[in-house]
């Protein structure tokens, strides 16, 4: 059986060790069903 979803980093920007920008998308399937929860997370300092 495969993974029940995915998580993909779209963008990451650092200034030294400080996070400046971060964008990631995700998709989750419950118990292998066809319906999915999809979304995107974005952080910008």
Steps between C-alpha positions, in 0.01 A plus 500: 500500500633848411515817701161657592605841365781732402686807627702713260719801579438755224728779626747557782714810552753547778705799614785333685317269740176705505200384300373781275245322277352153491223352285385137500199315359343183634242233416361243741275202430319332790524120491574501126165659406462713186408822688800706605592790725721741305664821608794734501705655782682828445728690740665833428693709750 
